[in-house]
Amino acid sequence: MKKTIFLILCLLCSIGAMAQKKSITGVVTDATGETVIGASVVEVGTTNGVITDISGKFTLMVDPNGKIKVSY
């Protein structure tokens, strides 16, 4: 019984750890204010990234202290 309770507690803790990501949304624009289609938005130090859509918009889940890099 103790092993079962311990296992359940471990699973609940791991779910909480996975929920530590935050959603970042934005629009990538160039120097003239035009939206950039197909720009790469990546969390620095990871392979986590997305590409901007036809409106230059993106949504990315990152660590709370994470940094993003945009390239085109």
C-alpha positions in Angstrom: 0.0 0.0 0.0 2.8 2.4 0.8 4.4 1.7 -2.5 1.2 2.6 -4.3 0.8 5.8 -2.4 4.4 6.7 -3.1 4.0 6.0 -6.8 0.9 8.2 -7.0 2.7 11.0 -5.3 5.6 10.7 -7.7 3.2 10.9 -10.7 1.5 14.0 -9.3 4.8 15.7 -8.7 6.0 15.0 -12.3 2.7 16.4 -13.7 3.4 19.6 -11.7 6.9 19.8 -13.1 5.7 19.6 -16.6 3.2 22.4 -16.1 6.1 24.9 -15.5 6.1 26.0 -19.1 4.6 29.3 -20.1 3.0 30.2 -23.4 4.5 33.1 -25.4 2.6 34.6 -28.2 3.6 37.4 -30.5 4.0 38.9 -34.0 7.3 39.2 -35.8 7.7 42.4 -37.8 10.6 43.8 -39.8 12.1 47.4 -39.5 9.3 48.8 -41.6 6.6 47.2 -39.5 5.6 44.6 -42.1 4.9 41.1 -40.7 7.5 38.4 -41.4 6.1 35.1 -42.7 8.1 32.0 -42.0 10.4 33.4 -39.4 11.9 30.9 -37.0 11.2 31.5 -33.2 13.3 29.2 -31.0 13.9 28.8 -27.3 17.6 29.4 -26.8 19.5 26.3 -25.8 16.8 23.9 -26.9 15.3 22.4 -30.1 11.9 23.9 -29.1 10.7 26.2 -31.8 8.0 27.3 -34.2 7.6 29.1 -37.5 5.5 32.3 -37.8 2.3 32.0 -39.8 1.0 34.0 -42.7 0.2 36.9 -40.3 3.7 36.8 -38.7 2.1 35.3 -35.5 3.5 32.6 -33.3 2.8 30.7 -30.0 5.6 28.9 -28.2 5.7 27.1 -24.9 8.9 28.0 -23.0 10.4 27.7 -19.5 9.6 30.7 -17.3 13.2 32.0 -17.5 13.7 31.0 -21.1 14.9 33.3 -23.8 13.8 33.2 -27.4 15.7 33.9 -30.6 14.0 35.0 -33.9 15.7 34.5 -37.2 14.7 34.7 -40.8 
